[in-house]
């Protein structure tokens, strides 16, 4: 499948959802829980005045957050609806630039330098050419620069649980060779899954600084109803996650994980 054939359905799906995206985010505290954990880890490396490139920025929820911390942000996306929402959030005093750009076309930024490259909520899982994306992203970083990437791994404890109901195809779908089909707003598109070790090997001169599982034991966003129904179990799951989310092998078994990579040369 060509890069365009793979990307176009993703662009259509997220463009259709753009109008409701922020409302969905606000209404689901589990999404906020993930965002907060990602941001708090990233802010250990990010400083005011740094330049940050966000890939698949969506409506700019994270881009605005980073810009409000005094960071110079270039927010990129390819979905027209998302870009419209992004541009509506630009305002005086906020260092937020917006560019229509797929992460498959980072060569268009050749010659520019960013201290950080950020991608949240598995947007990079929408390509089977992640190694190409990371190599091009590497060229945009100075020595000491960082990539902050939230990616979906090949194993997820929450999905494996479907095997107890005999739904083995659903339980092991992330292991399917060539990826699996995801759907959003009535549009189907391929999704590919990558473990932290595989990502770390894609660019040898990137050093792993952080690997942190997200929604390993704590319910992932699509389980909001069950989390609200069983608050005591949810609090227990959060305590367990806090203890084990950075430890092998649990850090690779969440709904997503955060990996922070530093350019060493």
N, C-alpha and C positions, 0 to 999 in steps of 0.2 A: 504494500500500500504506500502511495506517495505521501510526502509530508502534508501537502495541501488536502488530499483526500481524508487524511486522518484528522486534521485540525478544523476543517470547515464545519463538521457536525458539532464539535465542541463549541465553536464560536456561536452557532445558531442556538444551541441549548442554553448557554449562559446569557446570551442576549435576551432570550425570551424571559428568563427569570430576573433580569436586572431590576425591574420595577418593584418587585417584592423582596429583593435580596436583603436590604437593610432591616425591613420589618421582621423577616424570618430570624435574622441574627439577634435582634433585640428580644424577641419572644422566647428564645431558647437559651436558658442560662447555661446549658452544657456547652454551647458554642463559646460563650463568654469565658467559661472555665478553661477551655483549650487555649483561647487567645491569650488569656492572662498568663498562663504557664509558658507559652512561647515567647511572649514579649518580655517577661521578667528574665528569662534566660538570655535572650538576645541583647538586652540592655546592659548586660555585664560586659559586653564587648563594644557597644556603640557609644559614641561620645557626641555631644553637641558640636555642630560644625562639620561632621562627617558627611560624605555623599553616599546615598543609598539608592540602589536600583531595585524596584520591586517588580517581579515577574508575575503575570496573571493576577494583577492587583484587584480585579473585580470592581466593586463600587468605591474602593479606596478606604475602607475602614481602617486597615493597618497603615496605609500610606499617610492618612491624616494623623493618626497617633504618632508616628515617627516624626512627621513634620512639626507637630506641636511640641516635641522634645528638642527642637532647635536643629534638626537634621535636615539636610538638603535632599529631597526625595524626587526621583524620577519614577513615576508610576506608569507601568506599561500594561496593556491588555489588547486583545484582538477583537473582542465582542463589541459591536457598536453600541448596544444598550448599556453595557458596563461603562464604556468610555463616556457616554453622556452623563451618567451618574457621577463618575469621577470628576469630570470638568465642572459640574455644578458645585463641587465642594472646594474649588479653588477660591481663595479670597486674599485680600491684601494682608501682608504680614506673614503669610504662611508659605514657606518655601516648598511648594508642591508643583512640579511640572508634570504634564501628562503627554504620553505619546502612544499612538496606535502602533503596536509592535507585538508580533508573536515571539515567544522565547525561542522559536526555531530560526529567527532572523537576527540574532544578536550581532552578527557581523556588521549590521547597519550602524552599530555604535562604536565601530573600530576607531581607536584613537582616544576614546574617552576613558576616564578612570573613575571607579567607584570603590569606596572603602568597604562597602557591604553590598551583597546581593541577597535578596530576601524573596522567598516564595512560601506561601502558607496553604494549608488545607489540601495538599495533594494535587495541585494544579499540574505539577510536573509528571504525574502519573498518566497524563493524557498523551504521552508519546512513547514509542518504543526506541527512540533515539536519545535517551537521556545522556548517554556518553558524549554525543555531539554537542548537546546543549551545555554540558558542564565544561567541555574543553573551550567552547567559545566564551562562556562566562569567565573562565579562568583568565583569559587574555584581558579582561576588563578590570581585573583586580591588581593593585600594587602589591609588592611583598608586604606581608602582614595584614592584608585584607581578608575578609571573611565571607563565606557563603552561609546563609541561615536557611535551611531547606526543611519543610515539613512534607513528608512523603508517606505513602501507604506501603507497608511491608507485605511480604508474601504470606505470612501467617498472622492471623488475628484470633485471639482467644474467643472473642464474642461471636465470630462467624463459625469457628470450629464447634461451638456449642450446638449448632444446627444438626450435627451428626447424631446427637442423642434423640432427635426426632426423626431420624432416618433420612434427612434431607442432605445427603452426602454431596450432591452437586453444588448446592449452595454453600455448604460448609467448607469445601475445598476449592472454590472457584478461583481464588487468588493464585492457586498453584497451576492453573491451566496454562499450557504452553502457548505462547503467542498472545497472552492476555485474555481478558473477558469483556463482554459487552456491558457497559453501564448505560443508564438512561436518566434523562432529566427533561422535564417539560415536554414529554412525548418524543424526544429525540434520542436515538441510540448512537453510541460512539465507543470505540475500544479503549480499555483502560489496562495499564500494565503496572506490575508491582515489583518493587525493588527493596531488597534487604540492605541494611546499613553497610555491611561488609562489601557488597557489590558496588554501592555508590562510592565508598572510600577508595576502591581500586580503579575507578574510572579515570582519575587524574592523579598520577603518582606524586606530584608536587603539592598536593593538598593534604594537610595534616588534620586528623580528627581531633577536635577540641571537646565536643559534647555529643553524646547520643542519649536521648531521653525519650522513653516511650510515652505516648499520649493515649489515654483511654485504654490502658492495659487491663485494669480492674475496674476503674471508674467508668460508668456507662458512657458510651459515645453519644454524640448529639441526636442520632436517630432514635435513641431509647429514652427520650425525655419523659414520656408518659410513665414508664416503669420506674424511673428514678424518683418521680414525684409520688408514686404509689408506695414505694418502700424507702422512705428517707433514712431510716436507721441503717439499713443495708448499704445505702449509697454512701453514708458517712464512713462506714467501716471500709468500704471499697476504696474511698479516697485515702484513708490512712495507710492501707496496704499499698496503694499506688505510690504514695510519697516515699515509702521505704524501699520499694523495689524497682521503680521506673528507670533508674539509671544502671541497673545491674543486669549482667548477662544471665540468662537469655531473655528475661522479661522485657528489656528495652526494645527488643525486636518483635514483640508479640502484640503490640497495641493496634488500635484502629489506624493510628498514624504514629510517626516518631519525628522528633526534631534532631537533625544532624547539623552541627556547626563545623565547618571546615576552614582552615586557615592556609593561605598561600604562603609557602615557605621560601620561595626563590623568586 
